[in-house]
Amino acid sequence: MSDNRCRHGRILCYDCAFVTDAGKRAFDIARSYVAFVDYSERINSWIAFRLEDGGSDGTLYLSKREAIRHQVSEYLCAYFSFRGAPNGFDSAKDATVWLQYHRLAYDNGFRLPDPDDSRGGPDLIMPTTKEQLYDQLRRLAPGGWN
């Protein structure tokens, strides 16, 4: 992974992030499910977003385990649950940062702990505050933080 840092010296910076096509695509996909799928069905569902382009296979999965099992490789996707965000992403920028966060984790050795677990295994949860995000990123990309 290249060492492209923002003006704050961070590898991933919400303040400096720009919206990518992948982020726009992921945002639009999640929002389309919000518009067209009933809340009671959506709230327990998962989307497998391709890390490469933010696309999906067009399927809303009933479990993380099923979402993982239907991918060519579990490492090519990030798995989004509506349980923690019933209305999808707040913005295309949020989707862009979420995808980049998962790419960074995979690039630095993160693997799903147990994709065969009946619940799909533990999730990589993106922290909600900038301070928590930067603290966790310090651990994911050691040596790259001021």
Buried (B, 14 or more C-beta within 10 A) or exposed (E): EEEEBEEEEBBBBBEEBEBBEBBBBBBBBBBEBBEEBEEEEBEEBBBBBBBEEBBBBEEBBEBBBBBBBEBEEBEEBBBBBBEEBEEBBEEBBBBBBBBBBBBBBBEBEEEBEEBEEEEBBEBBEBEEEEEEBBEBBBEBBEEBBE
